[in-house]
Amino acid sequence: MVRAGLRAVLASDPEIEVVAEAGDGAEAVEVVVRYRPDVVLMDVRMPVLDGLAATAEVKRLVPETSVLVLTTFSEDEYVARALGGGAVGFLLKSGDPRELLAGVHAAARGAAYLSAKVAERVIAELNRGPGGSRMARGAALRGRVDALTARERQVLALVGRGLSNAEIGRRLHLVEGTVKSYVSSLLASLGVRNRVQAAILAYESGLVGLDPADDGG
């Protein structure tokens, strides 16, 4: 029933084609290897192989495929773990269908996509962990962000808003290859593995609320 609902929403967008479905995590990995789609919608709770393990396996076997994780409010800890598995975005199963379409398009462009409600809850979950209070963690993260160059902070702010490299290039009047170099540099400097981890950090540090045009020119 869930898959049928998702298929109906996706079918409403003429730019999206559903090429395959899977009933469990192992089957999901198999169909991704077979069809090599641009984007995968991955549920967290699935039989045989759960969504977290399936996401990591998909990224290992077909790294060019972007994985969007479907979650519920009761699965915050799984979302935090999925960050390390290579997922590029997180959506609520009960969210607005328009958000689902926006997330698929963003993932297809190579951008990170975070449902605003999911981002808030993931950040809250992280702040309950070893990093300490929200204030202490935010201060520590701001220190890491402040160590970036002004241009890297501009790029990070736009990554946090879900923009792709091409979109960032147009906003900052840079060629896409230069943006890619900036993204690689800031990921290494921040010690994060992918764009969605960088987006979460941008949220936590308060950088997303910043207008890039005001951050150092």
Backbone as CSV, one residue per row, in Angstrom:
resi,resn,N_x,N_y,N_z,CA_x,CA_y,CA_z,C_x,C_y,C_z
1,MET,0.821,-1.198,0.000,0.000,0.000,0.000,0.866,1.263,0.000
2,VAL,1.940,1.229,0.801,2.845,2.382,0.850,3.495,2.599,-0.506
3,ARG,3.969,1.496,-1.108,4.622,1.617,-2.417,3.646,2.125,-3.470
4,ALA,2.404,1.674,-3.395,1.400,2.133,-4.358,1.151,3.634,-4.213
5,GLY,1.112,4.106,-2.973,0.929,5.532,-2.744,2.094,6.352,-3.264
6,LEU,3.309,5.857,-3.016,4.492,6.560,-3.505,4.518,6.590,-5.029
7,ARG,4.196,5.450,-5.633,4.183,5.384,-7.095,3.175,6.388,-7.668
8,ALA,2.004,6.515,-7.043,0.981,7.439,-7.528,1.467,8.878,-7.462
9,VAL,2.146,9.234,-6.355,2.674,10.595,-6.232,3.736,10.847,-7.292
10,LEU,4.668,9.903,-7.449,5.746,10.076,-8.413,5.224,10.122,-9.841
11,ALA,4.168,9.351,-10.120,3.594,9.320,-11.465,2.949,10.643,-11.848
12,SER,2.652,11.487,-10.861,2.035,12.781,-11.147,3.023,13.774,-11.742
13,ASP,4.313,13.437,-11.692,5.357,14.312,-12.227,5.868,13.720,-13.538
14,PRO,5.661,14.394,-14.668,6.066,13.821,-15.958,7.569,13.670,-16.122
15,GLU,8.362,14.310,-15.256,9.812,14.217,-15.359,10.379,13.032,-14.579
16,ILE,9.516,12.320,-13.841,9.975,11.204,-13.016,9.412,9.901,-13.569
17,GLU,10.277,8.901,-13.705,9.855,7.573,-14.150,10.245,6.546,-13.096
18,VAL,9.287,5.777,-12.617,9.551,4.696,-11.680,9.942,3.465,-12.488
19,VAL,11.166,2.957,-12.290,11.651,1.841,-13.103,11.550,0.501,-12.377
20,ALA,11.430,0.511,-11.040,11.377,-0.754,-10.309,10.906,-0.515,-8.892
21,GLU,10.400,-1.582,-8.255,10.033,-1.580,-6.839,10.685,-2.779,-6.174
22,ALA,10.797,-2.721,-4.859,11.373,-3.834,-4.104,10.625,-3.999,-2.800
23,GLY,10.465,-5.252,-2.360,9.730,-5.536,-1.137,10.587,-5.693,0.089
24,ASP,11.920,-5.784,-0.096,12.822,-5.876,1.049,14.164,-5.266,0.663
25,GLY,15.045,-5.110,1.650,16.307,-4.439,1.411,17.215,-5.159,0.439
26,ALA,17.264,-6.478,0.533,18.124,-7.255,-0.366,17.651,-7.113,-1.804
27,GLU,16.329,-7.172,-1.994,15.783,-7.003,-3.335,16.045,-5.590,-3.849
28,ALA,15.995,-4.615,-2.949,16.276,-3.234,-3.342,17.678,-3.105,-3.918
29,VAL,18.647,-3.720,-3.255,20.025,-3.670,-3.758,20.107,-4.326,-5.133
30,GLU,19.423,-5.448,-5.302,19.451,-6.170,-6.579,18.888,-5.321,-7.716
31,VAL,17.747,-4.652,-7.480,17.144,-3.877,-8.565,17.956,-2.620,-8.865
32,VAL,18.622,-2.060,-7.863,19.478,-0.904,-8.123,20.651,-1.310,-9.004
33,VAL,21.260,-2.441,-8.699,22.369,-2.917,-9.519,21.897,-3.200,-10.942
34,ARG,20.675,-3.715,-11.083,20.168,-4.062,-12.406,19.787,-2.829,-13.219
35,TYR,19.065,-1.875,-12.591,18.532,-0.740,-13.342,19.374,0.532,-13.217
36,ARG,20.198,0.622,-12.205,21.049,1.799,-11.972,20.260,3.112,-12.089
37,PRO,19.246,3.268,-11.256,18.422,4.483,-11.314,19.181,5.701,-10.797
38,ASP,18.663,6.878,-11.112,19.262,8.118,-10.600,19.025,8.258,-9.103
39,VAL,17.823,7.831,-8.657,17.424,8.047,-7.261,16.729,6.795,-6.733
40,VAL,16.970,6.469,-5.469,16.277,5.388,-4.777,15.555,5.964,-3.563
41,LEU,14.286,5.606,-3.374,13.559,5.910,-2.148,13.665,4.677,-1.254
42,MET,14.339,4.814,-0.126,14.651,3.668,0.731,13.940,3.785,2.079
43,ASP,13.098,2.802,2.371,12.459,2.754,3.687,13.490,2.295,4.713
44,VAL,13.320,2.706,5.962,14.246,2.278,7.010,13.963,0.846,7.435
45,ARG,12.701,0.551,7.706,12.344,-0.769,8.229,11.872,-1.684,7.104
46,MET,12.717,-2.642,6.760,12.385,-3.613,5.717,12.893,-4.983,6.140
47,PRO,12.234,-6.047,5.658,12.708,-7.397,6.002,13.986,-7.762,5.250
48,VAL,14.599,-8.867,5.672,15.812,-9.446,5.073,17.027,-8.552,5.301
49,LEU,16.987,-7.326,4.780,18.071,-6.362,4.952,17.423,-5.010,5.220
50,ASP,17.758,-4.381,6.352,17.087,-3.119,6.664,17.597,-2.002,5.761
51,GLY,16.893,-0.874,5.809,17.209,0.232,4.923,18.577,0.827,5.127
52,LEU,19.082,0.806,6.351,20.411,1.357,6.615,21.484,0.521,5.944
53,ALA,21.414,-0.797,6.128,22.391,-1.683,5.497,22.241,-1.649,3.981
54,ALA,20.998,-1.589,3.502,20.767,-1.551,2.056,21.323,-0.265,1.450
55,THR,21.175,0.843,2.158,21.722,2.120,1.669,23.235,2.034,1.517
56,ALA,23.900,1.524,2.538,25.357,1.397,2.476,25.782,0.486,1.335
57,GLU,25.037,-0.602,1.106,25.380,-1.538,0.041,25.139,-0.916,-1.332
58,VAL,24.056,-0.177,-1.470,23.791,0.518,-2.732,24.915,1.488,-3.054
59,LYS,25.334,2.267,-2.064,26.390,3.247,-2.300,27.725,2.577,-2.587
60,ARG,27.926,1.386,-2.062,29.166,0.658,-2.349,29.170,0.119,-3.774
61,LEU,28.019,-0.402,-4.216,27.952,-1.056,-5.515,27.628,-0.092,-6.666
62,VAL,26.784,0.887,-6.397,26.370,1.848,-7.429,26.475,3.259,-6.847
63,PRO,27.692,3.748,-6.651,27.867,5.028,-5.935,27.209,6.217,-6.604
64,GLU,26.953,6.131,-7.926,26.337,7.267,-8.612,24.853,7.408,-8.323
65,THR,24.223,6.387,-7.748,22.800,6.452,-7.403,22.614,7.191,-6.078
66,SER,21.702,8.148,-6.066,21.410,8.905,-4.847,20.305,8.203,-4.066
67,VAL,20.464,8.131,-2.739,19.488,7.447,-1.886,18.778,8.447,-0.985
68,LEU,17.449,8.484,-1.089,16.612,9.261,-0.181,15.983,8.304,0.820
69,VAL,16.124,8.587,2.089,15.596,7.719,3.136,14.221,8.212,3.572
70,LEU,13.253,7.283,3.599,11.912,7.580,4.088,11.834,7.201,5.565
71,THR,11.370,8.106,6.389,11.405,7.876,7.830,10.103,8.328,8.479
72,THR,9.958,8.010,9.763,8.849,8.513,10.571,9.441,9.224,11.776
73,PHE,8.589,9.901,12.536,9.073,10.624,13.715,9.671,9.689,14.750
74,SER,9.327,8.408,14.710,9.824,7.474,15.718,11.180,6.880,15.359
75,GLU,11.749,7.300,14.226,12.974,6.670,13.736,14.149,7.635,13.646
76,ASP,14.178,8.651,14.536,15.229,9.658,14.477,16.628,9.052,14.552
77,GLU,16.793,8.066,15.454,18.129,7.501,15.628,18.600,6.780,14.366
78,TYR,17.660,6.202,13.608,18.025,5.547,12.356,18.479,6.580,11.327
79,VAL,17.830,7.724,11.318,18.207,8.777,10.385,19.642,9.221,10.648
80,ALA,19.969,9.423,11.926,21.323,9.830,12.268,22.339,8.783,11.809
81,ARG,22.021,7.511,11.964,22.933,6.447,11.524,23.046,6.406,10.005
82,ALA,21.957,6.694,9.310,21.962,6.635,7.849,22.865,7.693,7.234
83,LEU,23.152,8.756,7.981,24.070,9.770,7.478,25.401,9.159,7.076
84,GLY,25.861,8.222,7.888,27.140,7.587,7.603,27.079,6.578,6.481
85,GLY,25.861,6.174,6.080,25.713,5.189,5.024,25.682,5.779,3.630
86,GLY,25.655,7.111,3.537,25.711,7.751,2.236,24.398,8.289,1.709
87,ALA,23.334,8.295,2.517,22.062,8.863,2.059,22.221,10.355,1.785
88,VAL,21.511,10.851,0.758,21.616,12.261,0.404,20.443,13.080,0.910
89,GLY,19.444,12.404,1.498,18.311,13.166,1.984,17.362,12.320,2.800
90,PHE,16.436,13.009,3.513,15.496,12.349,4.408,14.124,12.984,4.259
91,LEU,13.116,12.138,4.119,11.754,12.603,3.946,10.831,11.881,4.916
92,LEU,9.791,12.561,5.363,8.784,11.930,6.203,7.787,11.171,5.330
93,LYS,7.462,9.938,5.743,6.467,9.161,5.004,5.121,9.878,4.980
94,SER,4.820,10.605,6.042,3.534,11.288,6.151,3.614,12.741,5.694
95,GLY,4.711,13.109,5.024,4.898,14.496,4.626,4.084,14.895,3.407
96,ASP,4.215,16.142,3.031,3.527,16.699,1.870,4.049,16.019,0.603
97,PRO,3.160,15.519,-0.267,3.625,14.894,-1.515,4.530,15.790,-2.344
98,ARG,4.315,17.098,-2.268,5.172,18.017,-3.025,6.602,17.968,-2.527
99,GLU,6.750,17.684,-1.231,8.088,17.568,-0.663,8.793,16.320,-1.199
100,LEU,8.040,15.245,-1.386,8.599,14.032,-1.971,9.134,14.313,-3.367
101,LEU,8.359,15.005,-4.186,8.796,15.318,-5.546,10.011,16.242,-5.530
102,ALA,9.991,17.223,-4.645,11.127,18.138,-4.549,12.385,17.387,-4.127
103,GLY,12.240,16.447,-3.201,13.392,15.675,-2.751,13.976,14.819,-3.854
104,VAL,13.124,14.185,-4.646,13.601,13.358,-5.758,14.346,14.210,-6.781
105,HIS,13.799,15.354,-7.108,14.475,16.234,-8.066,15.819,16.719,-7.529
106,ALA,15.860,17.075,-6.250,17.118,17.538,-5.655,18.166,16.432,-5.678
107,ALA,17.765,15.220,-5.293,18.701,14.097,-5.287,19.199,13.796,-6.693
108,ALA,18.320,13.906,-7.691,18.719,13.653,-9.075,19.733,14.683,-9.557
109,ARG,19.676,15.900,-8.993,20.635,16.945,-9.366,21.952,16.804,-8.614
110,GLY,22.000,15.867,-7.674,23.207,15.707,-6.872,23.232,16.586,-5.644
111,ALA,22.075,17.118,-5.257,21.988,17.984,-4.086,21.490,17.199,-2.878
112,ALA,21.786,17.709,-1.692,21.231,17.131,-0.463,19.827,17.670,-0.259
113,TYR,18.944,16.849,0.359,17.588,17.321,0.630,17.155,16.845,2.006
114,LEU,16.786,17.795,2.836,16.323,17.486,4.189,14.942,18.077,4.399
115,SER,13.978,17.231,4.691,12.696,17.740,5.145,12.953,18.600,6.377
116,ALA,12.361,19.798,6.417,12.626,20.713,7.526,12.324,20.057,8.870
117,LYS,11.206,19.317,8.951,10.844,18.671,10.215,11.840,17.576,10.574
118,VAL,12.307,16.832,9.565,13.302,15.801,9.831,14.598,16.432,10.305
119,ALA,15.019,17.512,9.649,16.268,18.169,10.036,16.213,18.620,11.493
120,GLU,15.096,19.202,11.897,14.958,19.663,13.276,15.111,18.509,14.261
121,ARG,14.486,17.378,13.959,14.505,16.252,14.883,15.861,15.541,14.881
122,VAL,16.509,15.472,13.715,17.847,14.871,13.668,18.821,15.702,14.484
123,ILE,18.739,17.010,14.339,19.621,17.880,15.108,19.351,17.724,16.597
124,ALA,18.082,17.643,16.987,17.749,17.436,18.392,18.315,16.110,18.894
125,GLU,18.233,15.066,18.056,18.763,13.759,18.433,20.275,13.828,18.622
126,LEU,20.962,14.514,17.706,22.416,14.653,17.819,22.795,15.434,19.071
127,ASN,21.996,16.425,19.399,22.295,17.243,20.572,22.074,16.501,21.880
128,ARG,21.370,15.374,21.850,21.213,14.554,23.051,22.374,13.581,23.220
129,GLY,23.232,13.509,22.205,24.335,12.555,22.226,25.548,13.085,22.956
130,PRO,26.734,12.471,22.668,27.959,12.819,23.385,28.411,14.254,23.195
131,GLY,27.841,14.962,22.163,28.290,16.310,21.884,27.856,17.330,22.921
132,GLY,26.994,16.978,23.856,26.595,17.898,24.892,25.343,18.673,24.538
133,SER,25.145,19.800,25.193,23.949,20.590,25.000,23.937,21.245,23.626
134,ARG,22.749,21.703,23.237,22.621,22.393,21.952,23.549,23.597,21.899
135,MET,23.607,24.399,22.985,24.434,25.599,22.988,25.917,25.242,22.844
136,ALA,26.355,24.238,23.620,27.765,23.851,23.573,28.121,23.268,22.216
137,ARG,27.247,22.417,21.702,27.521,21.812,20.399,27.518,22.871,19.307
138,GLY,26.552,23.792,19.353,26.493,24.848,18.355,27.738,25.707,18.379
139,ALA,28.247,26.022,19.582,29.466,26.828,19.693,30.660,26.091,19.094
140,ALA,30.751,24.792,19.366,31.863,24.008,18.825,31.801,23.956,17.303
141,LEU,30.604,23.783,16.778,30.460,23.721,15.332,30.739,25.071,14.690
142,ARG,30.319,26.142,15.338,30.609,27.466,14.784,32.115,27.702,14.714
143,GLY,32.851,27.144,15.678,34.306,27.262,15.629,34.879,26.568,14.409
144,ARG,34.341,25.393,14.078,34.806,24.675,12.891,34.436,25.431,11.623
145,VAL,33.232,25.992,11.599,32.792,26.739,10.419,33.610,28.012,10.264
146,ASP,33.917,28.669,11.371,34.694,29.910,11.311,36.092,29.682,10.757
147,ALA,36.595,28.437,10.867,37.924,28.121,10.346,37.926,28.006,8.822
148,LEU,36.740,27.932,8.204,36.646,27.882,6.751,36.921,29.259,6.163
149,THR,37.269,29.305,4.889,37.393,30.580,4.207,36.002,31.176,4.004
150,ALA,35.954,32.466,3.702,34.672,33.133,3.474,33.916,32.475,2.326
151,ARG,34.618,32.107,1.264,33.964,31.482,0.126,33.447,30.085,0.489
152,GLU,34.211,29.332,1.274,33.758,28.015,1.706,32.500,28.128,2.560
153,ARG,32.424,29.167,3.399,31.210,29.364,4.204,30.022,29.695,3.314
154,GLN,30.244,30.477,2.262,29.166,30.764,1.327,28.661,29.472,0.683
155,VAL,29.599,28.645,0.234,29.231,27.389,-0.413,28.509,26.483,0.575
156,LEU,29.006,26.388,1.813,28.382,25.540,2.823,26.950,25.986,3.110
157,ALA,26.720,27.287,3.179,25.371,27.791,3.430,24.415,27.350,2.330
158,LEU,24.879,27.353,1.091,24.020,26.962,-0.022,23.859,25.450,-0.103
159,VAL,24.885,24.702,0.292,24.730,23.248,0.413,23.651,22.950,1.454
160,GLY,23.658,23.692,2.551,22.656,23.516,3.594,21.252,23.817,3.116
161,ARG,21.125,24.655,2.117,19.812,24.971,1.553,19.401,23.989,0.459
162,GLY,20.240,22.984,0.202,19.870,21.946,-0.742,20.205,22.230,-2.187
163,LEU,21.093,23.181,-2.467,21.435,23.507,-3.841,22.498,22.546,-4.377
164,SER,22.430,22.255,-5.656,23.442,21.426,-6.321,24.661,22.291,-6.650
165,ASN,25.730,21.650,-7.127,26.932,22.397,-7.502,26.624,23.399,-8.610
166,ALA,25.824,22.974,-9.605,25.493,23.877,-10.709,24.703,25.087,-10.214
167,GLU,23.758,24.847,-9.295,22.946,25.947,-8.763,23.789,26.886,-7.912
168,ILE,24.711,26.324,-7.134,25.614,27.157,-6.332,26.488,28.004,-7.246
169,GLY,26.972,27.394,-8.321,27.798,28.130,-9.274,27.071,29.333,-9.851
170,ARG,25.796,29.143,-10.185,25.024,30.259,-10.738,24.811,31.349,-9.690
171,ARG,24.575,30.947,-8.444,24.361,31.938,-7.383,25.615,32.745,-7.096
172,LEU,26.773,32.063,-7.127,28.030,32.716,-6.745,28.887,33.106,-7.942
173,HIS,28.351,32.902,-9.150,29.065,33.251,-10.376,30.408,32.516,-10.473
174,LEU,30.348,31.200,-10.232,31.516,30.342,-10.321,31.218,29.206,-11.290
175,VAL,32.268,28.674,-11.934,32.056,27.508,-12.785,31.828,26.297,-11.884
176,GLU,31.105,25.293,-12.397,30.718,24.152,-11.582,31.934,23.398,-11.030
177,GLY,33.014,23.290,-11.833,34.212,22.598,-11.367,34.834,23.275,-10.160
178,THR,34.776,24.602,-10.133,35.317,25.348,-8.984,34.473,25.091,-7.745
179,VAL,33.155,25.063,-7.914,32.270,24.763,-6.783,32.567,23.367,-6.243
180,LYS,32.752,22.409,-7.132,33.056,21.042,-6.713,34.325,21.007,-5.875
181,SER,35.333,21.784,-6.271,36.581,21.848,-5.503,36.346,22.447,-4.124
182,TYR,35.523,23.502,-4.056,35.199,24.107,-2.766,34.464,23.119,-1.869
183,VAL,33.514,22.383,-2.439,32.754,21.420,-1.640,33.689,20.341,-1.095
184,SER,34.568,19.812,-1.936,35.514,18.783,-1.491,36.400,19.319,-0.377
185,SER,36.832,20.561,-0.516,37.709,21.162,0.486,37.000,21.349,1.820
186,LEU,35.760,21.847,1.783,35.067,22.085,3.056,34.644,20.778,3.718
187,LEU,34.321,19.743,2.929,34.008,18.444,3.528,35.220,17.911,4.284
188,ALA,36.399,18.037,3.670,37.624,17.575,4.328,37.921,18.405,5.573
189,SER,37.737,19.706,5.469,38.023,20.591,6.607,37.087,20.334,7.777
190,LEU,35.839,20.027,7.475,34.844,19.806,8.527,34.836,18.368,9.037
191,GLY,35.503,17.466,8.310,35.548,16.068,8.728,34.227,15.343,8.534
192,VAL,33.472,15.713,7.485,32.211,15.048,7.176,32.357,14.290,5.866
193,ARG,31.491,13.272,5.666,31.655,12.361,4.543,30.904,12.762,3.293
194,ASN,29.815,13.517,3.437,29.002,13.810,2.263,28.224,15.105,2.456
195,ARG,27.463,15.465,1.426,26.753,16.740,1.418,25.677,16.807,2.482
196,VAL,24.991,15.700,2.736,23.917,15.771,3.710,24.473,15.968,5.123
197,GLN,25.634,15.373,5.425,26.268,15.625,6.712,26.678,17.097,6.808
198,ALA,27.163,17.647,5.702,27.525,19.065,5.686,26.284,19.939,5.872
199,ALA,25.166,19.531,5.272,23.925,20.298,5.422,23.458,20.302,6.871
200,ILE,23.526,19.132,7.531,23.159,19.055,8.944,24.054,19.975,9.764
201,LEU,25.355,19.964,9.479,26.287,20.822,10.214,25.954,22.295,9.974
202,ALA,25.571,22.629,8.742,25.204,24.012,8.446,23.983,24.433,9.256
203,TYR,23.007,23.524,9.414,21.835,23.797,10.248,22.251,23.995,11.697
204,GLU,23.048,23.053,12.205,23.421,23.081,13.622,24.225,24.319,13.988
205,SER,25.107,24.750,13.077,25.972,25.887,13.377,25.272,27.223,13.194
206,GLY,24.053,27.192,12.644,23.322,28.433,12.416,23.657,29.109,11.105
207,LEU,24.452,28.448,10.264,24.901,29.076,9.024,23.798,29.164,7.989
208,VAL,22.841,28.252,8.007,21.806,28.224,6.975,20.980,29.492,6.984
209,GLY,20.822,30.113,8.137,20.042,31.339,8.212,20.768,32.549,7.675
210,LEU,22.026,32.361,7.248,22.848,33.471,6.795,22.675,33.716,5.305
211,ASP,22.558,34.948,4.887,22.521,35.291,3.469,23.955,35.230,2.957
212,PRO,24.274,34.356,2.003,25.640,34.227,1.533,26.249,35.518,1.060
213,ALA,25.437,36.429,0.541,25.972,37.686,0.039,26.552,38.538,1.157
214,ASP,26.164,38.235,2.400,26.648,39.022,3.538,27.837,38.376,4.246
215,ASP,28.309,37.221,3.754,29.348,36.483,4.457,30.711,36.659,3.808
216,GLY,31.220,37.841,3.893,32.590,38.056,3.475,32.759,38.433,2.016
217,GLY,31.632,38.636,1.256,31.734,39.128,-0.112,32.070,38.048,-1.109
